[in-house]
Amino acid sequence: MIKVVLIGSGNVAQHLIAAFQNAPNSGTEIELIQVYSRQTASVSHLINLEQITNNLDALAEADLYIIAISDDAIEAISSLLPFKNRLVVHTSGSVPLNVLNEDNRKGVFYPLQTFTKNKPVDFKIIPICLESENATDYQLLDKVAKSISEKVFAINSEQRKALHVAAVFVNNFTNHLYQIGQEICQENQVPFEILKPLIAETANKIMVLSPEEAQTGPAKRNDTATIEAHEAFLANENHHEIYKTLTQSIQENGKKL
Amino acid sequence: MIKVVLIGSGNVAQHLIAAFQNAPNSGTEIELIQVYSRQTASVSHLINLEQITNNLDALAEADLYIIAISDDAIEAISSLLPFKNRLVVHTSGSVPLNVLNEDNRKGVFYPLQTFTKNKPVDFKIIPICLESENATDYQLLDKVAKSISEKVFAINSEQRKALHVAAVFVNNFTNHLYQIGQEICQENQVPFEILKPLIAETANKIMVLSPEEAQTGPAKRNDTATIEAHEAFLANENHHEIYKTLTQSIQENGKKL
């Protein structure tokens, strides 16, 4: 049996604990034996109290230690681990593998998803991006990842960096466009609810069409009259600038094709 | 019974024909009696041949004429209709009501959704935005809209303009961000597939959280180190500029709160 210890108690840590506890082979092939959390209360609804520790010196012996904490604390905590030559991974999209302390074997176990507190996700469909220093460690990570997800990928640090930047565009920036949509609605006394089916369908389309195929709108059509009317309509300087920048970018794309 | 004639055979027209044909009260309370299409073949899979005409002079008498054609042809076709004082509406998000010819009573019947050829949509959840010149016509439009959708809204031309601009942000611009995500993946030999669950969840979140609540990422956290690393990573000048513009906009929002 592969024994796993999880270090952390935030959003990602909590979703990972739930995923390991619910895995079909939990307790037979793979077991989450312990969670390290400075605040016991933040994970006590997910795992038995006796499996939680707030003392790094009390960490159990395990085949894999998963550090699921904020990016800027990974280096520090990895250097405080009281053992050597064990497999230690972090879960971050933007931190290189070699930030982990040299005393242990290093790896990455990066679930690429946006996690919301108290909103359950179906972990089976979440891509997990793995990296390790050697093939044996990779095989172990692969087994652990496949116990909770059907989508496991070997991704090196450079590729992971690219993925993280791409994720900022499709997640953080997209959400910001939703916010601008909401602001425009509010300024004009229109319920934002009206846009929600469009938001859902825009994301749905990408499951079956490429972004190029799915692209529509005045910029794509080079519909100058509508673009000018929209720009005149946007009194908010910031909205106006984003409209111009993204419209130009879509038009430039059109020229390349 | 309310009799409806649909003028047009493109994407929106086809989805509307299917929605009317499948409405529970089709043929009892509301009936799509005729479709005008220059190319019979483009709608003959949706409605009986004898109900299709390519001759404006052969338009049947009806309670409502829905013009579902491209924006720039609405004015012209409305002026060619061979009757007076009937209710004529268009389906466009960006064309004002008064573009329709004065000879008839004017209205708007705007389904706010992105329609893909051959990809069925659940019309029941599509918001339909209605506008008319008088209350009697509004009641008729309301009945017809509610026969195919559960979400019907009274939206005047100014509000509709705002909605259309907002829709460009949450649909056209969001899709363009998906495309940039794909380009970054391709440039770095990472499958775009990995980002699809994130895209789906980003849209899902907005169904339960406000965009402000859902916002995450380096710009929101003012994580300067990550932002600088991402900007250095983005060799593509266009991607780089969009990254900067949207990051600044998210940071400005943070200051306002």
HADDOCK unambig.tbl for C-alpha pairs under 7 A between the chains (distance, minus, plus):
assign (segid A and resid 112 and name CA) (segid B and resid 198 and name CA) 6.96 0.50 0.50
assign (segid A and resid 113 and name CA) (segid B and resid 198 and name CA) 5.11 0.50 0.50
assign (segid A and resid 114 and name CA) (segid B and resid 198 and name CA) 6.46 0.50 0.50
assign (segid A and resid 126 and name CA) (segid B and resid 197 and name CA) 6.37 0.50 0.50
assign (segid A and resid 127 and name CA) (segid B and resid 194 and name CA) 5.93 0.50 0.50
assign (segid A and resid 159 and name CA) (segid B and resid 188 and name CA) 6.03 0.50 0.50
assign (segid A and resid 159 and name CA) (segid B and resid 190 and name CA) 6.51 0.50 0.50
assign (segid A and resid 162 and name CA) (segid B and resid 184 and name CA) 6.45 0.50 0.50
assign (segid A and resid 162 and name CA) (segid B and resid 185 and name CA) 6.60 0.50 0.50
assign (segid A and resid 162 and name CA) (segid B and resid 188 and name CA) 6.55 0.50 0.50
assign (segid A and resid 163 and name CA) (segid B and resid 185 and name CA) 6.54 0.50 0.50
assign (segid A and resid 165 and name CA) (segid B and resid 230 and name CA) 6.23 0.50 0.50
assign (segid A and resid 166 and name CA) (segid B and resid 181 and name CA) 4.42 0.50 0.50
assign (segid A and resid 166 and name CA) (segid B and resid 184 and name CA) 6.03 0.50 0.50
assign (segid A and resid 166 and name CA) (segid B and resid 185 and name CA) 6.96 0.50 0.50
assign (segid A and resid 167 and name CA) (segid B and resid 181 and name CA) 6.93 0.50 0.50
assign (segid A and resid 167 and name CA) (segid B and resid 195 and name CA) 6.87 0.50 0.50
assign (segid A and resid 168 and name CA) (segid B and resid 217 and name CA) 6.80 0.50 0.50
assign (segid A and resid 169 and name CA) (segid B and resid 177 and name CA) 5.72 0.50 0.50
assign (segid A and resid 169 and name CA) (segid B and resid 181 and name CA) 6.10 0.50 0.50
assign (segid A and resid 170 and name CA) (segid B and resid 177 and name CA) 5.72 0.50 0.50
assign (segid A and resid 170 and name CA) (segid B and resid 178 and name CA) 5.40 0.50 0.50
assign (segid A and resid 170 and name CA) (segid B and resid 181 and name CA) 6.18 0.50 0.50
assign (segid A and resid 170 and name CA) (segid B and resid 199 and name CA) 6.16 0.50 0.50
assign (segid A and resid 171 and name CA) (segid B and resid 198 and name CA) 6.84 0.50 0.50
assign (segid A and resid 171 and name CA) (segid B and resid 199 and name CA) 6.41 0.50 0.50
assign (segid A and resid 171 and name CA) (segid B and resid 202 and name CA) 5.77 0.50 0.50
assign (segid A and resid 172 and name CA) (segid B and resid 215 and name CA) 6.34 0.50 0.50
assign (segid A and resid 172 and name CA) (segid B and resid 216 and name CA) 6.00 0.50 0.50
assign (segid A and resid 172 and name CA) (segid B and resid 217 and name CA) 5.82 0.50 0.50
assign (segid A and resid 173 and name CA) (segid B and resid 246 and name CA) 6.48 0.50 0.50
assign (segid A and resid 174 and name CA) (segid B and resid 174 and name CA) 5.47 0.50 0.50
assign (segid A and resid 174 and name CA) (segid B and resid 177 and name CA) 6.86 0.50 0.50
assign (segid A and resid 175 and name CA) (segid B and resid 202 and name CA) 6.91 0.50 0.50
assign (segid A and resid 175 and name CA) (segid B and resid 211 and name CA) 6.14 0.50 0.50
assign (segid A and resid 175 and name CA) (segid B and resid 215 and name CA) 6.29 0.50 0.50
assign (segid A and resid 176 and name CA) (segid B and resid 211 and name CA) 6.98 0.50 0.50
assign (segid A and resid 176 and name CA) (segid B and resid 250 and name CA) 6.86 0.50 0.50
assign (segid A and resid 177 and name CA) (segid B and resid 169 and name CA) 5.71 0.50 0.50
assign (segid A and resid 177 and name CA) (segid B and resid 170 and name CA) 5.72 0.50 0.50
assign (segid A and resid 177 and name CA) (segid B and resid 174 and name CA) 6.87 0.50 0.50
assign (segid A and resid 178 and name CA) (segid B and resid 170 and name CA) 5.40 0.50 0.50
assign (segid A and resid 178 and name CA) (segid B and resid 211 and name CA) 6.20 0.50 0.50
assign (segid A and resid 179 and name CA) (segid B and resid 211 and name CA) 5.02 0.50 0.50
assign (segid A and resid 179 and name CA) (segid B and resid 212 and name CA) 6.80 0.50 0.50
assign (segid A and resid 181 and name CA) (segid B and resid 166 and name CA) 4.42 0.50 0.50
assign (segid A and resid 181 and name CA) (segid B and resid 167 and name CA) 6.92 0.50 0.50
assign (segid A and resid 181 and name CA) (segid B and resid 169 and name CA) 6.09 0.50 0.50
assign (segid A and resid 181 and name CA) (segid B and resid 170 and name CA) 6.18 0.50 0.50
assign (segid A and resid 184 and name CA) (segid B and resid 162 and name CA) 6.45 0.50 0.50
assign (segid A and resid 184 and name CA) (segid B and resid 166 and name CA) 6.04 0.50 0.50
assign (segid A and resid 185 and name CA) (segid B and resid 162 and name CA) 6.59 0.50 0.50
assign (segid A and resid 185 and name CA) (segid B and resid 163 and name CA) 6.53 0.50 0.50
assign (segid A and resid 185 and name CA) (segid B and resid 166 and name CA) 6.96 0.50 0.50
assign (segid A and resid 188 and name CA) (segid B and resid 159 and name CA) 6.00 0.50 0.50
assign (segid A and resid 188 and name CA) (segid B and resid 162 and name CA) 6.54 0.50 0.50
assign (segid A and resid 190 and name CA) (segid B and resid 159 and name CA) 6.49 0.50 0.50
assign (segid A and resid 194 and name CA) (segid B and resid 127 and name CA) 5.91 0.50 0.50
assign (segid A and resid 195 and name CA) (segid B and resid 167 and name CA) 6.87 0.50 0.50
assign (segid A and resid 196 and name CA) (segid B and resid 207 and name CA) 6.97 0.50 0.50
assign (segid A and resid 197 and name CA) (segid B and resid 125 and name CA) 7.00 0.50 0.50
assign (segid A and resid 197 and name CA) (segid B and resid 126 and name CA) 6.37 0.50 0.50
assign (segid A and resid 198 and name CA) (segid B and resid 112 and name CA) 6.98 0.50 0.50
assign (segid A and resid 198 and name CA) (segid B and resid 113 and name CA) 5.10 0.50 0.50
assign (segid A and resid 198 and name CA) (segid B and resid 114 and name CA) 6.44 0.50 0.50
assign (segid A and resid 198 and name CA) (segid B and resid 171 and name CA) 6.84 0.50 0.50
assign (segid A and resid 199 and name CA) (segid B and resid 170 and name CA) 6.17 0.50 0.50
assign (segid A and resid 199 and name CA) (segid B and resid 171 and name CA) 6.41 0.50 0.50
assign (segid A and resid 199 and name CA) (segid B and resid 203 and name CA) 6.24 0.50 0.50
assign (segid A and resid 200 and name CA) (segid B and resid 203 and name CA) 5.75 0.50 0.50
assign (segid A and resid 202 and name CA) (segid B and resid 171 and name CA) 5.79 0.50 0.50
assign (segid A and resid 202 and name CA) (segid B and resid 175 and name CA) 6.92 0.50 0.50
assign (segid A and resid 203 and name CA) (segid B and resid 199 and name CA) 6.25 0.50 0.50
assign (segid A and resid 203 and name CA) (segid B and resid 200 and name CA) 5.76 0.50 0.50
assign (segid A and resid 203 and name CA) (segid B and resid 203 and name CA) 6.49 0.50 0.50
assign (segid A and resid 207 and name CA) (segid B and resid 196 and name CA) 6.99 0.50 0.50
assign (segid A and resid 211 and name CA) (segid B and resid 175 and name CA) 6.14 0.50 0.50
assign (segid A and resid 211 and name CA) (segid B and resid 176 and name CA) 6.97 0.50 0.50
assign (segid A and resid 211 and name CA) (segid B and resid 178 and name CA) 6.21 0.50 0.50
assign (segid A and resid 211 and name CA) (segid B and resid 179 and name CA) 5.02 0.50 0.50
assign (segid A and resid 212 and name CA) (segid B and resid 179 and name CA) 6.79 0.50 0.50
assign (segid A and resid 215 and name CA) (segid B and resid 172 and name CA) 6.33 0.50 0.50
assign (segid A and resid 215 and name CA) (segid B and resid 175 and name CA) 6.29 0.50 0.50
assign (segid A and resid 216 and name CA) (segid B and resid 172 and name CA) 6.00 0.50 0.50
assign (segid A and resid 217 and name CA) (segid B and resid 168 and name CA) 6.81 0.50 0.50
assign (segid A and resid 217 and name CA) (segid B and resid 172 and name CA) 5.83 0.50 0.50
assign (segid A and resid 230 and name CA) (segid B and resid 165 and name CA) 6.23 0.50 0.50
assign (segid A and resid 238 and name CA) (segid B and resid 249 and name CA) 6.97 0.50 0.50
assign (segid A and resid 242 and name CA) (segid B and resid 245 and name CA) 6.97 0.50 0.50
assign (segid A and resid 245 and name CA) (segid B and resid 242 and name CA) 6.96 0.50 0.50
assign (segid A and resid 246 and name CA) (segid B and resid 173 and name CA) 6.47 0.50 0.50
assign (segid A and resid 249 and name CA) (segid B and resid 238 and name CA) 6.96 0.50 0.50
assign (segid A and resid 250 and name CA) (segid B and resid 176 and name CA) 6.86 0.50 0.50
